[in-house]
């Protein structure tokens, strides 16, 4: 089956290779000015926890200089989805659409073995390609990771182990969708929607609770709470520890302005402070392991369902 | 004694509710037979072959190939050479790739048989660029290269011109003779079946209308022609399959059980084509009747 898989999916392997080369070239080209700025301003001395003086000016300047690029890298979060759309979804749907399953599934290889060997080989290729992409992105983002951390979604979702895990999940989702829906385009659409929904669900409702978040009390007027951590919530509380509502906060500011006092000073004199709930930067790899494990487990379940269903398939 | 190549017992298949493609089909295909699976379009021929090839699951009853259920024991498919209708192949593959595919996925691949069938076809040509005849030949080479003990062909001649069809038929018969395989050819073209088959299964409306050895069937059926008359029982006739009136003439297709002694009947042997057409006709149509109060009118 290795030969069969290669014959039918070799062109996709080349497409993936082309994509990786393009990604690599783009990464190298865009990284040059970043590296030069990073070295020029000796930003490595600004890496927490002991930044030198002046960093509060240099770091925001550096960040704003490249914020456009960093925002653009978030599009890379869709890369794993390609495995589902263009490899997974057509895998069975195309055979059903063109009637070639009547040839492929009546040879000496049972269709369960056919599906299992193809999926395994394609999964290996997918992991390899996504892994390489992940390494490239990690290299590119390393200056930002040092300054801003990478446990917040912007970095977390395009680095590390989760990238191959997302790709594997997308692949399995596409395969199952193609088997159940029997149309390539429909399967692609469903793969897209379900992949997006599951990713959002996990990043918004599951990942924050992988481990109990830590809390830290900071001055009510502090701007930057925890430079490299993933801040989940940042609430203003009064001296009794009760949450201050937005309306009350505005009232206090208004009050201070009418009295001709600096609102910041006024809020401090009220005894208010901020409670920050966050996931510390040090949990990055633990969280990567949890999330990757979750998506790999989902992928395995989807493939097993497909293997179970394929014998009872076409009517 | 090995199990027969194909046994169906109470086999039924429906796709949508109350849309039965096959109903309560019981059938045993003897070893070594060349079976013509005849019937009009939508008779259930493709469905039966798909069930035998393990592509469909029965709705009721069972089907076994060499004693095994092709869906539960897909390893039996290694002994089945199946060519689906329209000979679906990967269009982007070269002929050589297609052959390689079959070689890699079948343990008993016989390159010699396949090569013999593929002379005069450029192995570097894309499948999409082949003519219908060439494509059918590639599909046949794939099926016979497995050294199957059972060959299932679904309308193999449907898209071929008569010459290519005859050539394919010859290749099929040569290959089958070498392998000693049992063959089931589904076709709605009686002439194709007539040329090669020694056994007939006629399906219509999802049921078996006629089944048996071709020679025996031709021997037991006779055409009786005589002047028009009310039909009573005729000595030597067991059952009248079809009656046809033309002018003052009456023609009967009958199953005989002895010599026809009545000299007013001219007795002729029946051709396979006539026999199949007679059984293919839907259940006897009711005689046209006028509803009272609505006079029949001539149009035109």
Interface residues (C-beta under 8 A of the other chain):
Chain A: X1 X3 X4 X7 X8 X98 X99 X100 X101 X102 X103 X105 X106 X107 X108 X109 X110 X111 X112 X311 X312 X314 X315
Chain B: X15 X50 X53 X54 X55 X56 X57 X71 X74 X75 X77 X78 X80 X82 X84 X86 X88 X89 X90 X91 X93 X97 X100 X101 X102 X104 X105 X106 X107 X108 X139 X142 X146
